[in-house]
């Protein structure tokens, strides 16, 4: 074959590059070799031939091409890096010294160590910039993109971490650390199946992955498997405090409090801080429904430290959940006496009672808010407490001022992006239209009553009405539906999911929900997020029914704005305009699922419920498929723990005190009212 003309070289180079990128290495090599007949010293062609020979396993030929390329372009970092990857032993070490002398970055682990150190020191933002610069300077190296991914994970930017972590692993496929870090990121963005496979590969290579794998198992509703894994790992490493506490936490979830307490003691003996670890396990036990065990831990710890304000406040909030409001006030008074600056105690106190004008806590709270040295976290917590007090005193303008400041601080600490929620909602409904509605459910047909809707829309009241029925066990806000559905949705999005995956999700959910609630018959689950994926839940649990609360969005918005949620949750609630968009997104989803599954979805109007309770409650009980019981008309008499923000109001008779309360804050709520005027479309191109 004759050599090509010089004018043909650019097109031939691009043709070879495309073949190379497609994995057709032999074909690409042949074209590059023809190009070299015309331009024998072309660095780019020599570089690509060196890369191809390395992929084909001929290190000697690769080195030859790359050294020629380096001679042609001695300052090109990519050539240095490719050659470094081919060499071994002294030759590799020599090249590294030469690169250092020439100030050419190779992207070696030693160059990345200072970046990783910055991440460990809490300087992830600065580290990310350094890692990005090094990754650009060393485009073929594995360590820089790995450091970039780790920095982004440290900042909570899990989705953005995946691409650089994948690049690192592609360049160093056997690296178990890279596999483990990529797996952790994938688990956070809803790809548990791929994450689990990578974790097992990393473990097989000797990398410690017990804790992240256990977390993934728990997050996919397999706590039993997580416990089995952790028992073995913790037994082998009794001095690992974090591992012992992970075991204690999963044992608490499984409602095995005695074993959880033994794991806690092992962690303390290994050097863990008794107070913080005990308080953490107490919280886990309370969440799991083991309130008595949680109380016993707190009582024992308070016997050692009777004036510790954090412990006193935690026990007070546990008492509030159980309905012991007087005991809670005693603990909160002791907490504030021990530390007059303890912000969470003020908030718990205000939430547990109606504040009167002569309450001495008022002046103490105002004094704390006046301190210039008050940190942002305490200031926002006290702001919500002060707003509750001003609301009780009908000083609504002052309440609004406190709320505006407190919510600004929360929005700054926990930013919210509406577009991500909108994209996820559109994906969920498109999955129903494209696939799920055509499948035949195979899951368990046990009756489950999901009570859902926006927070503060009346879901606790509806659940309490159902709980008054002899056949229904209230489970509170269970996390298990979202967890159980995660692998099925992951499979669906990868193109391999079907009815069997959702049936497995249903079985996992029921096992976890019955263990947590102790229900033998009908479970009432008040998981707030259910409204977004009703169709997916219906496929997993064909016996489930869905009760969605609908309330005046202005009252819902005010109630959301007035409350401080667990850190990181309901982020939309701290920005009135974003909140309005989220409420309209919720409304669009409820309309979609109500039309798609009219026999499975019952929309319960809060205003109608409080105005005409008997007719609404009878309709609710009939929808649930239950025989009528008169106790459902008096839900405030139900003996149950209530762990939501409605712990006080849910124990009062049904009333209309909260209807149209937004009018007191109409001026302050202007951004919300404006945002509510615009509907959100799930199918903008329809």
DRENGUTI-475268 format. One line per field, with one value per residue (C-alpha): residue number from 1; x, z, y. Coordinates in Angstrom, 2 decimals, padded with zeros to 5 digits. Layout:
BEGIN
seq	[NUM;...];
xx	[X;...];
zz	[Z;...];
yy	[Y;...];
***
This chain:
BEGIN
seq	[1;2;3;4;5;6;7;8;9;10;11;12;13;14;15;16;17;18;19;20;21;22;23;24;25;26;27;28;29;30;31;32;33;34;35;36;37;38;39;40;41;42;43;44;45;46;47;48;49;50;51;52;53;54;55;56;57;58;59;60;61;62;63;64;65;66;67;68;69;70;71;72;73;74;75;76;77;78;79;80;81;82;83;84;85;86;87;88;89;90;91;92;93;94;95;96;97;98;99;100;101;102;103;104;105;106;107;108;109;110;111;112;113;114;115;116;117;118;119;120;121;122;123;124;125;126;127;128;129;130;131;132;133;134;135;136;137;138;139;140;141;142;143;144;145;146;147;148;149;150;151;152;153;154;155;156;157;158;159;160;161;162;163;164;165;166;167;168;169;170;171;172;173;174;175;176;177;178;179;180;181;182;183;184;185;186;187;188;189;190;191;192;193;194;195;196;197;198;199;200;201;202;203;204;205;206;207;208;209;210;211;212;213;214;215;216;217;218;219;220;221;222;223;224;225;226;227;228;229;230;231;232;233;234;235;236;237;238;239;240;241;242;243;244;245;246;247;248;249;250;251;252;253;254;255;256;257;258;259;260;261;262;263;264;265;266;267;268;269;270;271;272;273;274;275;276;277;278;279;280;281;282;283;284;285;286;287;288;289;290;291;292;293;294;295;296;297;298;299;300;301;302;303;304;305;306;307;308;309;310;311;312;313;314;315;316;317;318;319;320;321;322;323;324;325;326;327;328;329;330;331;332;333;334;335;336;337;338;339;340;341;342;343;344;345;346;347;348;349;350;351;352;353;354;355;356;357;358;359;360;361;362;363;364;365;366;367;368;369;370;371;372;373;374;375;376;377;378;379;380;381;382;383;384;385;386;387;388;389;390;391;392;393;394;395;396;397;398;399;400;401;402;403;404;405;406;407;408;409;410;411;412;413;414;415;416;417;418;419;420;421;422;423;424;425;426;427;428;429;430;431;432;433;434;435;436;437;438;439;440;441;442;443;444;445;446;447;448;449;450;451;452;453;454;455;456;457;458;459;460;461;462;463;464;465;466;467;468;469;470;471;472;473;474;475;476;477;478;479;480;481;482;483;484;485;486;487;488;489;490;491;492;493;494;495;496;497;498;499;500;501;502;503;504;505;506;507;508;509;510;511;512;513;514;515;516;517;518;519;520;521;522;523;524;525;526;527;528;529;530;531;532;533;534;535;536;537;538;539;540;541;542;543;544;545;546;547;548;549;550;551;552;553;554;555;556;557;558;559;560;561;562;563;564;565;566;567;568;569;570;571;572;573;574;575;576;577;578;579;580;581;582;583;584;585;586;587;588;589;590;591;592;593;594;595;596;597;598;599;600;601;602;603;604;605;606;607;608;609;610;611;612;613;614;615;616;617;618;619;620;621;622;623;624;625;626;627;628;629;630;631;632;633;634;635;636;637;638;639;640;641;642;643;644;645;646;647;648;649;650;651;652;653;654;655;656;657;658;659;660;661;662;663;664;665;666;667;668;669;670;671;672;673;674;675;676;677;678;679;680;681;682;683;684;685;686];
xx	[000.00;001.32;001.94;-000.86;-000.55;000.38;-003.00;-004.71;-002.94;-005.48;-008.43;-006.53;-005.49;-009.11;-010.21;-007.58;-008.49;-012.16;-011.19;-008.91;-011.66;-013.99;-011.52;-010.46;-006.79;-005.25;-007.13;-006.18;-002.53;-002.41;-003.63;-001.25;001.66;000.66;000.60;004.12;005.37;004.55;005.29;007.76;008.38;004.78;004.50;000.72;000.89;003.83;001.98;-001.15;000.88;002.61;-000.74;-002.03;001.03;000.64;-002.98;-001.95;000.64;003.88;005.70;008.94;007.27;005.19;008.29;009.99;007.14;006.67;010.37;010.31;007.18;008.85;011.87;009.59;007.62;009.72;007.33;004.11;002.87;000.60;003.59;005.61;002.61;002.03;005.72;005.74;002.84;004.77;008.10;008.93;011.57;014.64;013.67;010.35;012.01;014.53;011.77;009.96;013.13;013.53;009.90;010.35;013.45;011.57;008.60;006.24;003.35;002.88;-000.13;001.57;000.09;002.85;001.64;-001.91;-001.13;-001.19;-004.62;-005.96;-004.52;-006.45;-009.66;-009.01;-008.50;-011.90;-010.62;-012.48;-013.33;-009.68;-008.65;-011.17;-009.62;-006.12;-007.23;-009.01;-005.89;-003.69;-006.18;-006.01;-002.22;-001.95;-004.79;-003.73;-002.97;-005.38;-004.58;-005.69;-009.25;-009.57;-008.61;-011.08;-013.86;-012.98;-013.03;-016.46;-017.75;-016.43;-018.47;-021.59;-021.51;-022.01;-023.26;-020.42;-017.91;-018.84;-017.27;-013.75;-013.93;-014.87;-011.97;-009.57;-010.77;-010.61;-006.93;-006.17;-008.79;-007.33;-007.23;-009.49;-009.51;-010.84;-013.49;-014.57;-014.82;-016.74;-019.08;-019.80;-020.69;-022.89;-024.76;-025.56;-027.04;-029.43;-027.29;-027.09;-026.63;-023.45;-022.24;-022.67;-020.80;-017.84;-017.82;-017.56;-014.72;-012.88;-013.40;-012.13;-008.94;-008.50;-009.92;-011.99;-015.58;-017.65;-019.15;-020.11;-021.42;-023.45;-024.83;-025.80;-027.50;-029.47;-030.33;-031.81;-033.85;-031.50;-030.65;-030.34;-027.58;-025.89;-025.91;-024.38;-021.61;-020.90;-020.91;-018.08;-016.17;-016.59;-015.53;-012.31;-011.69;-012.90;-010.87;-012.59;-015.06;-016.85;-017.35;-018.74;-021.18;-022.30;-023.07;-024.91;-026.98;-028.07;-028.89;-031.07;-032.83;-033.45;-034.92;-032.21;-031.51;-029.49;-027.04;-026.89;-025.99;-023.19;-021.74;-021.92;-019.97;-017.34;-017.01;-016.63;-013.99;-012.14;-011.86;-015.13;-016.71;-019.40;-021.71;-021.90;-021.99;-024.69;-026.81;-026.44;-027.56;-030.45;-031.63;-031.34;-033.31;-036.06;-036.29;-036.58;-039.50;-037.48;-038.40;-038.00;-034.46;-033.60;-034.97;-032.97;-029.73;-030.43;-031.45;-028.24;-026.12;-027.89;-027.22;-023.54;-024.00;-027.23;-026.71;-025.71;-028.07;-027.89;-028.87;-031.64;-033.03;-032.84;-034.73;-037.27;-037.95;-038.34;-040.89;-042.73;-042.95;-044.51;-046.97;-045.27;-045.28;-044.95;-041.88;-040.44;-040.80;-039.00;-036.05;-036.01;-036.06;-033.06;-031.28;-031.71;-030.67;-027.50;-026.79;-028.91;-027.45;-028.55;-030.63;-032.31;-033.79;-035.57;-036.98;-038.18;-039.77;-041.60;-042.84;-044.22;-046.57;-048.48;-046.29;-047.88;-046.78;-045.44;-043.34;-039.81;-038.29;-039.21;-036.75;-034.01;-034.52;-034.43;-031.22;-029.59;-030.67;-029.09;-025.64;-023.33;-021.17;-024.06;-023.12;-025.33;-026.63;-027.76;-029.15;-031.38;-032.58;-033.43;-035.06;-037.59;-038.22;-038.77;-041.09;-043.21;-043.45;-044.43;-047.04;-048.58;-048.73;-050.37;-047.45;-047.35;-045.12;-042.41;-042.83;-042.40;-039.19;-037.74;-038.79;-037.28;-033.88;-033.94;-035.00;-032.32;-029.71;-031.11;-031.26;-027.63;-026.54;-028.63;-029.07;-031.93;-032.19;-035.73;-034.64;-033.27;-036.63;-038.49;-036.25;-036.73;-040.53;-040.65;-038.54;-040.82;-044.00;-042.36;-041.34;-044.96;-046.16;-043.44;-043.16;-044.84;-048.47;-048.11;-046.73;-048.72;-047.86;-046.26;-045.67;-047.26;-050.88;-050.73;-052.83;-050.76;-052.18;-049.76;-050.61;-048.75;-048.73;-046.71;-045.30;-047.65;-050.67;-052.49;-050.85;-050.35;-054.04;-055.09;-052.70;-053.99;-057.59;-056.59;-054.63;-057.83;-059.11;-058.53;-056.98;-054.51;-051.04;-049.55;-045.90;-045.06;-042.78;-041.00;-037.92;-038.36;-040.44;-037.84;-035.07;-036.84;-037.72;-034.19;-032.78;-035.96;-035.90;-032.17;-032.83;-035.70;-033.49;-030.73;-033.19;-033.36;-036.05;-039.45;-042.28;-040.05;-037.74;-040.70;-042.12;-038.81;-038.98;-042.47;-041.34;-038.35;-040.54;-043.08;-040.43;-038.86;-042.16;-043.62;-040.44;-040.40;-044.13;-044.91;-048.02;-049.68;-052.48;-052.66;-049.76;-050.33;-047.12;-046.83;-043.77;-044.01;-042.16;-044.54;-046.61;-043.84;-043.67;-047.17;-047.14;-043.86;-045.14;-048.39;-046.42;-044.39;-047.39;-050.59;-052.58;-051.55;-053.81;-052.70;-054.27;-053.00;-053.69;-054.64;-054.59;-054.73;-051.18;-050.91;-051.46;-049.11;-046.49;-046.78;-046.51;-043.45;-041.84;-042.50;-040.77;-037.17;-036.69;-033.87;-030.71;-030.68;-034.36;-037.11;-034.60;-037.23;-039.03;-036.52;-037.07;-040.64;-040.40;-038.82;-041.36;-044.19;-042.69;-042.27;-045.88;-047.07;-044.81;-046.45;-049.89;-048.97;-047.75;-050.89;-053.09;-051.10;-051.25;-054.92;-055.79;-053.48;-054.71;-058.15;-059.12;-055.89;-055.59;-057.89;-057.37;-058.43;-059.14;-057.88;-060.33;-063.26;-061.94;-061.82;-065.18;-067.15;-065.06;-067.60;-068.48;-064.82;-063.66;-066.35;-065.29;-061.65;-062.39;-064.48;-061.67;-059.26;-061.50;-062.24;-065.40;-066.64;-065.51;-066.67;-063.28;-062.04;-064.08;-061.92;-058.34;-056.94;-057.62;-055.33;-052.43;-049.39;-046.02;-045.92;-042.44;-043.35;-043.67;-047.40;-046.80;-048.87;-051.71;-052.34;-053.37;-056.12;-059.66;-060.08;-060.40;-060.00;-057.47;-054.92;-057.29;-056.54;-053.71;-051.68;-053.62;-051.71;-048.52;-049.83;-047.24;-044.31;-045.56;-045.66;-042.93;-044.81;-048.16;-046.57;-044.90;-048.17;-049.75;-047.67;-048.49;-045.73;-045.95;-044.71;-044.89;-043.93;-043.79;-047.21];
zz	[000.00;-000.98;001.72;002.06;000.88;003.53;003.03;004.10;007.47;009.58;008.38;008.82;012.34;013.32;011.76;013.75;016.94;016.59;016.04;019.07;021.24;020.01;021.12;017.59;018.47;015.64;012.96;014.58;014.82;011.09;010.18;012.62;011.10;007.63;008.93;010.34;006.83;006.01;009.37;011.14;014.06;014.81;018.63;018.72;016.49;018.39;021.66;020.49;019.17;022.54;024.31;021.94;022.43;026.21;025.96;023.78;026.38;024.51;027.03;025.03;021.86;023.92;025.60;022.24;020.76;023.92;024.20;020.58;021.36;024.44;022.39;019.99;022.81;025.98;028.05;027.27;030.63;029.09;027.40;030.64;032.43;029.81;029.82;033.62;033.45;031.14;032.96;036.03;038.76;038.52;035.09;036.47;039.51;037.29;035.10;038.18;039.27;035.78;035.77;039.15;037.88;034.75;036.91;035.00;037.11;036.83;039.12;041.42;044.80;046.50;044.67;045.84;049.52;050.49;048.87;050.79;053.97;053.34;052.95;056.26;057.88;056.69;053.81;051.09;048.97;048.69;048.13;045.30;043.43;043.82;042.74;039.68;038.63;039.07;037.18;034.23;034.38;034.60;032.36;032.25;035.96;038.32;041.65;040.81;039.69;042.71;044.99;043.13;043.73;047.40;047.83;046.25;048.48;051.51;050.39;049.97;046.16;045.60;042.01;040.92;042.51;040.34;037.04;038.42;040.56;037.51;035.59;038.38;038.43;034.64;034.82;037.73;037.52;040.30;042.92;045.78;047.43;044.23;044.01;047.57;047.16;043.90;045.58;048.42;045.94;043.86;046.98;047.74;044.31;044.06;042.37;045.13;042.88;041.21;044.54;046.27;043.52;043.80;047.60;047.38;044.87;047.19;050.17;048.19;047.55;051.28;051.56;054.70;053.60;056.46;057.56;054.13;053.00;056.19;055.63;052.07;053.30;055.84;053.22;051.04;053.87;054.72;058.33;059.19;056.60;057.86;061.43;060.36;058.50;061.40;064.10;062.25;061.51;065.01;066.56;064.59;065.49;069.06;069.36;066.41;068.08;064.88;063.89;067.32;067.17;063.67;065.08;068.04;065.68;063.44;066.50;067.73;064.37;064.70;068.16;069.96;072.70;075.03;072.29;071.17;074.71;074.85;071.59;073.13;076.18;073.92;072.09;075.40;076.61;073.34;074.20;072.88;074.68;076.98;076.86;073.11;072.21;074.77;073.64;070.04;070.80;072.89;069.86;067.65;070.15;070.39;066.59;066.47;068.90;071.93;074.03;077.36;076.49;075.31;078.54;080.62;078.89;079.43;083.07;083.78;082.09;083.89;087.19;086.37;084.96;086.44;085.18;081.56;079.49;076.26;078.01;079.98;076.77;074.96;077.77;077.80;074.09;074.61;077.33;074.99;072.41;075.03;076.22;079.55;079.05;082.78;083.13;080.01;081.50;084.65;082.57;080.45;083.51;084.85;081.49;081.41;085.03;084.21;081.05;080.35;076.83;075.69;072.63;071.94;075.46;074.75;071.49;073.12;075.94;073.54;071.39;074.41;075.78;075.03;076.18;078.45;078.80;082.33;081.50;082.89;080.02;077.68;079.12;079.32;075.68;074.62;076.58;074.75;071.36;072.26;072.72;069.85;070.32;069.68;066.89;063.83;064.90;068.33;066.87;064.35;066.99;069.40;066.56;066.00;069.74;070.05;067.03;068.66;071.83;069.93;067.98;071.21;072.47;069.18;068.46;064.87;063.38;065.92;065.25;061.53;062.13;064.15;061.49;058.66;060.38;061.52;058.11;056.34;058.55;057.80;054.05;054.15;056.06;053.97;050.39;048.30;044.56;043.23;039.80;041.25;042.89;039.72;037.61;040.00;040.03;036.24;036.11;038.57;036.66;033.31;034.70;035.54;032.09;030.21;032.23;035.58;034.60;032.17;034.74;036.80;040.50;042.13;045.59;048.93;049.28;053.01;053.84;054.49;054.91;053.79;055.14;053.14;051.98;052.77;056.29;058.52;056.36;058.94;058.38;062.11;062.76;060.01;061.26;064.82;063.60;061.94;065.05;067.11;065.14;066.79;063.67;062.89;064.36;063.90;062.85;062.58;059.80;058.70;056.46;054.95;051.82;050.26;051.25;049.99;046.65;045.98;044.33;042.30;041.00;040.29;038.26;036.45;035.48;034.24;031.92;033.72;036.36;036.51;038.70;040.51;041.75;043.14;044.74;046.55;047.63;049.04;051.03;052.45;053.39;055.22;057.20;058.38;059.01;061.06;063.09;063.84;064.56;066.06;063.85;063.31;061.15;059.39;059.42;059.18;057.82;057.82;055.56;054.17;050.90;049.75;047.70;045.10;044.30;044.93;041.72;042.60;046.10;044.64;042.39;045.35;047.70;045.77;049.03;050.04;050.02;050.04;052.03;050.91;053.06;051.30;053.20;052.24;050.85;052.59;055.99;055.10;054.01;057.21;059.34;057.42;057.77;061.52;062.20;062.44;060.91;061.39;059.76;056.02;055.78;054.04;052.83;050.65;053.85;054.62;051.46;050.90;047.11;046.79;049.22;046.99;043.99;046.00;047.20;043.61;042.63;045.38;044.07;040.54;041.77;043.83;040.82;038.65;041.05;041.90;038.21;037.58;040.60;041.57;043.58;045.57;046.43;048.80;049.11;052.57;052.85;056.15;056.22;055.59;058.20;060.88;059.86;059.48;061.19;061.40;057.70;056.67;059.20;058.12;054.50;055.51;057.44;054.55;052.06;054.34;054.08;057.81;059.79;061.55;065.15;067.12;068.78;065.50;066.28;069.36;068.12;070.95;073.34;071.45;073.62;071.37;071.02;068.64;067.55;065.03;065.59;066.21;069.50;071.45;069.04;068.08;071.70;071.57;070.17;066.49;066.09;063.63;065.47;062.69;059.80;057.98;060.37;057.40;057.36;060.46;058.38;054.99;054.41;055.45;053.29;050.08;048.28;049.06;047.89;044.66;043.98;044.59;041.65;039.19;038.61;038.09;035.08;035.21;031.42;030.01;026.42;026.43];
yy	[000.00;003.42;006.05;008.59;012.17;014.70;016.37;013.13;012.98;014.94;012.86;009.60;010.61;011.30;008.01;006.11;007.95;006.96;003.32;003.46;004.91;002.16;-000.50;-001.50;-001.24;-003.29;-001.35;001.96;000.91;000.14;003.62;005.34;003.38;004.59;008.17;007.76;007.03;010.66;012.35;010.04;012.36;013.35;013.28;012.78;009.69;008.21;008.85;007.03;004.09;003.88;003.76;001.07;-001.15;-000.76;-001.90;-004.82;-005.83;-005.03;-002.81;-002.68;-001.39;001.02;002.42;002.89;004.88;006.96;007.87;009.05;011.08;012.57;013.54;015.37;017.08;017.05;019.18;017.27;015.93;013.26;011.59;011.55;010.03;007.34;006.40;006.27;003.81;001.51;001.45;-000.64;-000.70;001.56;002.87;004.09;005.66;007.41;008.84;010.13;011.96;013.41;014.56;016.22;018.02;019.10;020.18;017.90;016.54;012.79;012.65;010.16;009.20;011.21;014.34;013.67;013.08;016.79;017.06;014.08;015.57;018.78;016.77;015.02;018.43;019.65;021.77;019.88;022.94;024.00;020.38;020.01;022.95;021.54;018.06;019.45;021.37;018.28;016.10;018.51;018.62;014.83;013.64;009.99;009.52;007.74;009.40;012.98;012.14;009.87;012.76;014.97;012.46;012.10;015.89;016.10;013.31;015.17;018.19;016.08;016.38;012.67;012.75;015.04;012.64;009.68;010.73;011.37;008.24;006.19;007.74;006.81;003.21;002.95;003.93;001.60;-001.18;-003.33;-000.57;-001.70;001.74;003.28;000.58;001.21;004.98;004.72;002.24;004.66;007.41;005.11;004.01;007.65;008.39;005.45;002.81;000.18;-002.84;-001.61;-000.23;-003.57;-005.44;-003.05;-003.33;-007.10;-006.79;-004.41;-006.70;-009.70;-007.72;-007.14;-003.61;-003.00;-002.34;-003.77;-000.45;000.95;-002.43;-002.77;000.72;-000.21;-003.38;-001.36;001.24;-001.50;-003.02;-005.90;-005.17;-008.87;-009.30;-006.12;-007.45;-010.78;-008.95;-006.59;-009.28;-010.99;-007.76;-006.32;-009.60;-009.46;-005.79;-005.22;-001.99;-000.32;002.07;003.05;-000.57;-001.46;001.45;000.51;-002.93;-001.39;000.73;-002.15;-004.29;-001.43;-001.36;-005.09;-004.47;-006.42;-003.86;-006.08;-007.01;-003.39;-002.34;-004.92;-003.55;-000.07;-001.22;-002.77;000.56;002.42;-000.04;000.54;004.23;005.67;008.63;007.24;010.25;010.79;007.10;006.31;009.25;008.08;004.56;005.86;007.80;004.71;002.63;005.23;005.38;001.59;001.60;000.53;003.55;001.77;000.65;004.17;005.63;003.14;004.17;007.86;007.33;005.42;008.06;010.89;009.12;009.67;013.19;014.58;018.13;017.42;019.64;017.64;014.40;016.10;017.59;014.27;012.53;015.37;014.91;011.17;011.95;014.30;011.50;009.23;011.89;012.66;016.43;017.22;015.01;016.59;020.08;018.96;017.76;020.91;023.15;021.21;021.51;025.29;025.62;023.70;025.69;028.79;028.97;025.48;026.38;023.03;023.00;026.30;024.93;021.71;023.70;026.04;023.15;021.31;023.96;027.15;030.03;032.63;036.25;035.80;032.74;033.39;031.44;034.29;036.81;034.18;033.28;036.92;037.42;034.54;035.87;039.20;037.70;038.80;035.69;033.27;030.85;030.34;026.93;028.13;031.36;029.57;027.08;029.88;031.78;028.99;028.77;032.52;032.47;029.76;031.85;035.00;033.03;031.73;035.33;036.43;038.77;037.62;040.33;039.55;035.85;036.49;038.44;035.57;033.08;035.08;035.18;031.54;030.23;032.29;030.66;027.20;027.86;028.97;025.86;023.44;024.74;023.38;022.79;022.39;021.14;017.89;017.10;018.02;015.77;012.84;013.33;013.35;010.21;008.39;009.12;008.35;004.94;004.28;005.25;003.41;000.21;-000.24;000.22;-002.68;-005.16;-007.63;-007.28;-010.32;-008.90;-009.84;-008.70;-007.89;-004.82;-001.70;001.80;004.47;007.92;010.52;014.12;017.19;017.53;019.52;018.66;016.54;013.17;012.54;013.22;010.81;008.14;008.59;008.15;004.88;003.86;004.04;001.03;-002.34;-003.90;-001.11;-000.68;002.80;002.59;006.29;007.50;004.34;004.62;001.17;001.77;004.05;001.62;-001.48;000.11;001.38;-001.79;-002.33;001.24;000.92;-002.24;-000.53;002.40;000.11;-001.63;-004.97;-004.41;-006.05;-007.26;-009.76;-006.99;-005.08;-008.23;-008.68;-005.05;-005.63;-008.65;-006.76;-003.83;-005.98;-007.84;-004.58;-002.79;-005.65;-005.95;-002.22;-001.83;-005.24;-005.32;-008.68;-007.33;-003.94;-001.48;002.27;003.83;007.62;007.83;011.36;010.73;007.99;010.45;010.72;006.99;005.64;003.62;001.94;001.13;-000.22;-002.56;-003.85;-004.15;-004.89;-004.96;-001.45;001.61;005.22;008.05;011.47;014.51;017.71;021.00;024.66;025.15;028.52;026.91;024.07;026.58;028.58;025.45;024.28;027.71;027.72;024.39;023.27;019.83;017.35;018.69;018.07;017.10;019.12;021.70;023.37;024.49;027.25;029.32;030.49;030.73;027.29;025.93;027.15;025.35;022.17;022.28;022.59;019.68;017.63;018.61;017.53;014.15;013.56;014.39;011.99;009.06;009.69;009.45;006.49;004.46;005.82;002.73;002.73;006.45;008.37;012.14;013.34;017.05;018.48;021.37;019.01;016.60;019.28;020.79;017.55;014.88;012.05;011.89;012.18;009.58;007.13;007.54;007.03;003.84;002.50;003.22;001.37;-001.71;-001.77;-002.37;000.75;001.31;004.33;004.81;006.30;009.43;010.09;009.63;011.76;008.86;006.46;005.25;005.60;007.25;010.24;011.22;013.93;017.66;017.06;015.22;017.77;018.63;014.99;014.32;016.93;016.55;017.33;021.11;023.97;026.13;025.72;026.57;029.87;030.70;031.92;035.19;036.35;036.15;037.20;039.94;037.77;034.89;036.96;034.92;031.71;033.11;034.29;030.94;029.08;030.89;028.84;025.17;022.61;020.31;016.75;016.50;019.91;018.64;016.95];
***
